[in-house]
């Protein structure tokens, strides 16, 4: 391998792009998103094009292995806006790995056949639908505007447009949700025969309607025992149906694991583009300006950074363990040593020994992984590494 090729192979290969518009704000959502009405969408997409241009000039990419377009709801873009956006991506990131995973988040009801065809022609080959539940009363109770009919129609349109690699998100621990309701949602989800499912527990985040309701004791959440039973149920049901739980909240058929999320969990570098996007390159993390118009204005002055932080080596080591242990195959001593030139067992001797002794971690030939008990108490495991080297 020549030197030029070797250097290119070490460049960033993973891209996250943020489209901050959505049809309405869900009651649990704390993402950087804005209701679409009266927003300067094309001005935003032009600014995004400019940010891509400046980014690749400053940090040339390698052969791109993964692109993920999140939001907001990227599929609220009209077909001509979608085409402009996808052309920008291809223009500034032209070298794609032959097995690239190009994912876009979508909401059922925002994806007609025309738009999905534009996406497919523009290189998108994976769609992740935010379904959340299969009971219309639960959907309206969390602020979703789609219904179950929209789910089936959207999947039908996606298949007609040529998509085979699709995923849906479900949620558990929702207000008024029962274990039986989750079981029904899992049954209906599995009937779709998709290669990938993400199933997340509700987190009540600050600056959301749910947080306000929670503070006023007006949020009828399932109790802890029901929520635990929901998680156990979905793990069992997915396993019985032939899906492998490869990460705490993610299940797939073999070969359909989310390559983009795996890059995060393996602590790899990635570009972060768009309003409020986070990026991580060369142990430097940045956050972009959040508001739509402030972002557009910032791009006119240069890269739209809200702040940029150099990540100390010790903090990067802690992140490696906290994030890497979400993956059920676990963390690798060799990968740790490759990134940091140090022994993982020596660096984290005390917390690793404590967690193994508590039955929350298992040792493997390569390193460590969550035990079956540890999967249920993942946050306790990850918390052991926060500040264990930095003292924060």
C-alpha positions in Angstrom: 0.0 0.0 0.0 1.5 3.4 -1.0 1.8 6.3 1.5 -1.0 8.4 -0.2 -3.4 5.5 0.0 -2.5 4.7 3.6 -3.2 8.3 4.6 -6.5 8.3 2.8 -7.5 5.1 4.6 -6.9 6.9 7.9 -9.3 9.7 7.1 -12.8 10.1 8.4 -15.3 7.7 6.7 -18.5 8.4 8.6 -20.9 11.3 8.1 -23.8 12.5 10.1 -26.1 15.3 8.6 -28.9 17.0 10.5 -32.1 18.2 8.9 -33.8 20.1 11.8 -37.3 20.4 10.4 -40.4 18.4 11.4 -44.1 18.6 11.1 -44.7 19.1 14.8 -42.7 18.7 18.0 -43.3 15.4 19.8 -44.0 15.6 23.5 -40.8 13.7 24.5 -38.4 15.2 21.9 -35.4 17.3 23.1 -33.6 17.0 19.7 -32.6 20.2 17.9 -35.8 20.4 15.7 -38.2 23.1 14.6 -41.7 23.0 13.2 -41.5 23.3 9.4 -44.0 26.0 8.8 -42.4 29.3 7.5 -38.9 27.9 7.8 -36.2 29.0 5.2 -35.7 25.4 4.0 -33.7 26.1 0.8 -31.6 28.7 2.5 -30.8 26.1 5.1 -29.9 23.5 2.5 -27.6 26.0 0.7 -25.9 26.7 4.0 -25.5 23.0 4.6 -24.0 22.6 1.1 -21.5 25.4 2.0 -20.6 23.7 5.3 -19.9 20.4 3.5 -17.7 22.3 1.1 -15.7 24.0 3.9 -15.5 20.8 6.0 -14.0 18.6 3.3 -11.5 21.4 2.4 -10.4 21.5 6.0 -10.5 17.7 6.7 -10.6 15.7 3.5 -12.7 12.5 3.8 -11.7 8.9 3.1 -13.9 6.5 1.3 -17.2 7.0 2.9 -18.6 3.9 4.6 -21.7 5.4 6.3 -23.9 8.4 5.9 -26.8 9.0 8.3 -29.4 11.8 7.9 -31.2 12.5 11.1 -33.4 15.3 12.5 -36.1 16.5 13.0 -37.6 14.6 10.2 -35.5 14.6 7.0 -38.4 13.3 4.9 -40.4 16.5 5.4 -38.2 17.9 2.6 -40.1 18.2 -0.7 -38.9 16.0 -3.6 -37.0 18.9 -5.3 -35.5 19.9 -1.9 -34.5 16.3 -1.3 -32.9 16.1 -4.7 -30.9 19.3 -4.1 -29.7 18.0 -0.7 -28.7 14.5 -2.0 -26.8 16.1 -4.9 -24.9 18.2 -2.3 -23.9 15.1 -0.4 -22.7 13.3 -3.5 -20.8 16.4 -4.7 -18.8 16.9 -1.5 -18.4 13.2 -0.5 -18.0 11.6 -3.9 -15.9 8.6 -2.9 -18.3 5.9 -1.5 -17.3 2.5 -0.3 -18.9 -0.1 -2.5 -20.9 -1.4 0.6 -21.9 2.1 1.9 -24.8 2.3 4.3 -26.7 5.5 3.5 -29.5 5.8 6.1 -32.3 8.4 6.4 -34.7 8.8 9.3 -38.4 9.0 8.2 -41.7 9.5 9.8 -44.7 7.4 8.5 -46.9 9.8 6.6 -44.1 12.0 5.3 -42.9 9.5 2.6 -44.9 9.1 -0.6 -43.6 7.1 -3.5 -42.2 10.1 -5.4 -40.1 11.3 -2.4 -38.8 7.8 -1.6 -37.9 7.3 -5.3 -35.9 10.5 -5.2 -34.1 9.3 -2.0 -33.3 5.9 -3.6 -32.0 7.5 -6.8 -29.9 9.9 -4.7 -28.1 7.0 -3.1 -30.1 6.4 0.1 -30.2 2.6 0.7 -31.6 2.3 4.2 -34.6 4.0 5.8 -35.4 4.1 9.5 -39.1 4.8 10.3 -40.1 6.3 13.6 -43.1 4.1 14.4 -42.9 4.1 18.2 -46.1 2.1 18.8 -49.0 0.3 17.0 -51.8 1.7 19.1 -53.2 5.0 17.8 -54.2 6.2 21.2 -50.5 5.8 22.4 -49.3 7.7 19.3 -51.6 10.7 19.9 -50.6 10.6 23.6 -46.9 11.2 22.7 -47.6 13.8 20.1 -47.1 11.7 17.0 -49.3 12.7 14.0 -49.1 9.5 12.1 -51.4 6.4 12.7 -50.8 2.7 12.1 -52.3 2.9 8.6 -49.5 5.4 7.7 -46.9 2.9 8.8 -48.1 0.1 6.4 -48.5 2.6 3.6 -45.0 4.0 4.1 -43.4 0.6 4.1 -45.3 -0.4 1.0 -44.1 2.8 -0.7 -40.5 2.2 0.4 -40.5 -1.3 -1.0 -42.0 0.0 -4.3 -39.2 2.5 -4.5 -36.6 -0.3 -4.2 -35.7 -0.2 -0.5 -35.0 -3.6 1.1 -32.9 -2.5 4.1 -35.4 -0.9 6.5 -35.7 -0.5 10.2 -38.4 0.8 12.6 -38.1 2.4 16.0 -40.4 1.3 18.8 -40.6 2.8 22.3 -41.5 1.3 25.7 -42.2 2.9 29.1 -44.7 5.3 27.4 -47.5 7.0 29.3 -50.5 4.6 29.7 -48.6 1.8 28.0 -49.0 -1.7 29.4 -46.9 -4.8 28.9 -49.7 -6.3 26.8 -49.6 -3.2 24.5 -45.9 -3.5 24.0 -46.4 -7.2 23.2 -48.9 -6.3 20.6 -46.6 -3.7 19.1 -43.7 -6.2 18.9 -46.0 -8.8 17.3 -47.1 -6.3 14.6 -43.6 -5.1 14.1 -42.3 -8.7 13.6 -45.1 -9.4 11.1 -43.4 -6.9 8.8 -40.4 -9.1 8.5 -37.9 -6.2 8.5 -34.1 -6.8 8.9 -33.6 -4.4 11.8 -35.5 -3.0 14.9 -34.6 -0.4 17.4 -36.6 -0.4 20.6 -35.9 2.4 23.1 -37.2 3.2 26.6 -38.7 6.6 27.1 -36.4 9.1 28.8 -38.1 12.2 30.2 -35.8 15.0 29.1 -35.7 18.6 30.2 -37.2 21.2 27.9 -40.0 18.9 26.8 -43.7 18.9 27.4 -43.4 15.5 29.1 -40.8 17.0 31.6 -43.3 19.7 32.4 -46.1 17.2 32.9 -43.7 14.9 35.0 -42.9 17.8 37.3 -46.6 18.4 37.9 -47.2 14.7 38.5 -49.4 14.5 35.4 -47.4 11.9 33.4 -48.9 8.4 33.9 -45.8 6.3 33.4 -45.5 2.5 33.9 -43.9 1.5 37.2 -40.4 0.2 37.3 -41.5 -3.5 37.5 -43.6 -3.1 34.4 -40.8 -1.3 32.5 -38.4 -4.1 33.4 -40.9 -6.7 32.3 -41.4 -4.8 29.0 -37.6 -4.9 28.4 -37.4 -8.6 29.2 -40.4 -9.3 27.0 -38.9 -7.5 23.9 -35.5 -9.2 24.4 -37.2 -12.7 24.5 -39.6 -12.0 21.6 -36.9 -10.7 19.3 -34.6 -13.6 20.1 -37.3 -16.1 19.5 -38.0 -14.5 16.1 -34.3 -14.9 15.1 -33.1 -11.4 15.7 -29.8 -10.9 17.5 -29.5 -8.2 20.1 -26.2 -6.6 19.1 -26.6 -3.5 21.2 -28.7 -2.6 24.3 -31.6 -1.2 22.2 -31.0 -2.7 18.8 -31.9 -6.0 17.1 -31.1 -7.3 13.6 -30.8 -10.2 11.3 -27.2 -11.2 10.6 -25.4 -8.6 8.5 -28.0 -5.8 9.0 -26.5 -4.2 12.1 -26.5 -0.4 11.9 -23.0 0.3 10.6 -23.4 4.0 11.4 -24.3 3.5 15.0 -21.5 0.9 15.3 -19.0 3.6 14.4 -20.2 5.7 17.3 -20.1 2.8 19.7 -16.6 1.9 18.5 -15.4 5.5 19.2 -14.6 6.1 15.5 -14.3 9.6 14.0 -17.3 11.1 12.2 -18.3 14.4 10.5 -21.2 16.2 12.1 -22.9 18.6 9.7 -26.0 20.9 10.1 -27.6 22.9 12.8 -26.8 21.6 16.2 -24.8 18.6 14.9 -22.0 17.1 16.9 -18.8 15.9 15.2 -15.7 14.0 16.5 -12.5 14.0 14.5 -8.9 13.6 15.8 -10.0 13.6 19.4 -11.6 16.9 18.9 -15.4 17.3 19.4 -17.5 20.1 18.0 -21.1 21.3 18.3 -22.6 23.5 15.7 -24.8 26.6 16.1 -28.3 25.3 16.8 -31.0 27.7 15.5 -31.9 27.6 11.8 -31.3 31.3 11.0 -28.3 31.6 13.3 -26.8 28.5 11.6 -27.4 30.0 8.1 -25.8 33.3 9.3 -22.8 31.5 10.9 -22.0 29.6 7.7 -21.6 32.9 5.9 -18.8 33.7 8.3 -17.1 30.2 8.1 -17.6 26.9 9.8 -20.7 27.2 12.1 -19.2 26.2 15.3 -20.9 26.8 18.7 -17.9 25.4 20.4 -15.0 23.0 19.8 -13.3 20.9 22.5 -10.1 19.0 22.6 -10.9 15.7 24.4 -8.2 14.7 26.8 -6.8 11.2 26.4 -8.2 10.1 29.7 -11.7 11.2 28.8 -11.5 9.5 25.4 -10.5 6.3 27.3 -13.5 6.6 29.5 -15.8 7.2 26.5 -14.3 4.1 24.8 -15.5 1.9 27.7 -18.8 3.6 28.3 -19.9 3.7 24.7 -18.3 0.4 23.6 -20.0 -1.7 26.3 -23.4 -0.8 24.8 -22.4 -3.3 22.1 -23.2 -6.8 23.4 -20.0 -8.3 21.8 -18.2 -6.0 24.2 -14.9 -4.1 24.1 -11.6 -5.2 22.8 -8.2 -5.0 24.5 -6.5 -4.8 21.2 -8.7 -2.0 19.9 -8.1 0.0 23.1 -4.4 -0.5 22.9 -4.4 0.5 19.2 -6.2 3.7 19.9 -4.4 4.7 23.2 -1.2 2.7 23.3 -2.1 1.5 26.8 -3.4 -1.6 28.5 -7.2 -1.5 29.2 -6.9 -3.9 32.1 -4.3 -1.8 33.8 -5.9 1.5 33.1 -9.3 0.5 34.4 -8.2 -2.3 36.8 -10.4 -1.1 39.8 -13.8 -0.6 38.0 -13.4 -3.6 35.8 -12.6 -5.9 38.8 -15.6 -4.4 40.7 -18.0 -4.9 37.8 -16.9 -8.5 37.1 -17.1 -9.3 40.8 -20.7 -7.9 40.9 -21.7 -10.1 37.9 -22.4 -7.1 35.7 -19.5 -7.8 33.3 -18.2 -11.0 31.8 -14.6 -11.5 30.6 -14.1 -12.6 27.0 -11.1 -13.7 25.0 -11.0 -10.2 23.5 -11.9 -8.1 26.5 -15.2 -7.6 28.4 -18.9 -7.5 27.7 -22.1 -6.9 29.6 -23.4 -10.0 31.4 -27.1 -10.9 31.1 -27.6 -9.0 34.4 -25.4 -6.1 33.2 -27.7 -5.6 30.2 -30.5 -4.8 32.6 -28.4 -2.4 34.6 -26.3 -0.9 31.8 -26.4 2.7 33.2 -24.9 1.5 36.5 -22.1 -0.2 34.5 -21.4 2.9 32.3 -21.5 5.1 35.4 -18.5 3.3 36.9 -16.3 4.8 34.2 -17.4 8.4 34.3 -14.6 10.3 35.9 -12.7 7.2 36.9 -9.5 8.7 35.3 -10.4 12.4 35.0 -11.9 12.7 38.5 -14.9 14.6 37.1 
